[in-house]
Amino acid sequence: MKNNQIGIIGVGYWGTNIVNVLHKLKIKKIFCYDKNIENLNEIKKKFPKVSIVKNLNLFLKSNFDGVIISVDTKYHFNLAKKCLLSGYNIFVEKPATNKTAHLKILNQLSIQQKKFFMTGYIYFYNDHIKYIKETLKKRKLGKILYLSFERFNLGPVRSDVSSAWDLSSHDLAILKFFFNKKLKISKFFGHDFLKKGINDISQISGRVGDIKVDFKSSWLNPEKIRKIVIIGKKKMLLYNELDFKEPIKIFNKYAEYPKIAKFNKKFFTQKANIYQGSTFAPKIKIKSPLENEMIEFINCINKNKKPLTSIKLSINILETLEKLNRVK
């Protein structure tokens, strides 16, 4: 990893986080470009050993092993296209573009250039999410009935994509990671308060097979919330990303109506039986998801392998998001 030469376009808040992780991974040759000169000056102050480039054309003529794009979504398509044409493997933060048609063009271009296109769905690299996937695979909760995703906070407010695109796209990716099946959307609604046509609050309902799913997102909420609730026939699971002590709890609880055959003729109840057992909070050894993600990017470069979060995943999620405008 030490000898890799990595370029990064966009060193705002998230881009700075990426530079910090690359620095921890001992990547010695990091080159940064940002059209905002103040961002470049700031990144140089924080990381004196990085190289800053103030001209995009000059940046693209460098001999990078890979380029990371971390800017507003509306700039992704043109920048990704230029990077691929310059012969670079690329990593693009989610959503990779704001149009499926653009993403399909980039997919074809990456094939022609024989370069990979990795997308930034960071929860694929979250050790807690990996644990939950394994729990579902082993059917420890019983038959899965329902999943609920909640992603609320106050800002950052986007001007180019809605809260569903910015926030629920993470949860759509997680759902895909859990089941690798297409989501069928049954209902969608949103509210735009700050900018017409850009939903600040969104809700999506649908199903994967016979599993019901709800997604709720908002960047106009006084409290930051990151939760996943999974209801199984035998157990329930809560993932609270902001609970740093016990982020995952598995509740040995369920509710069911007793079978009619078990009723005495003189006795009948309309109430479901509630079973409440113990609660289990697993201890999981974790590493920073962003660090796992960057390790994957570097490994894909060095080992010439396909990324876990490929452009095909991004196309699938983007197609789902585009369907929202056609669902009432």
Beta strands, then each sheet from edge to edge (+ up, - down):
strand 1: 5-9
strand 2: 29-33
strand 3: 51-53
strand 4: 66-69
strand 5: 89-93
strand 6: 117-120
strand 7: 144-154
strand 8: 184-191
strand 9: 201-208
strand 10: 211-218
strand 11: 220-232
strand 12: 236-240
strand 13: 248-256
strand 14: 273-280
sheet 1: 3+ 2+ 1+ 4+ 5+ 6+
sheet 2: 8+ 9- 10+ 7+ 11- 12+ 13- 14+
end
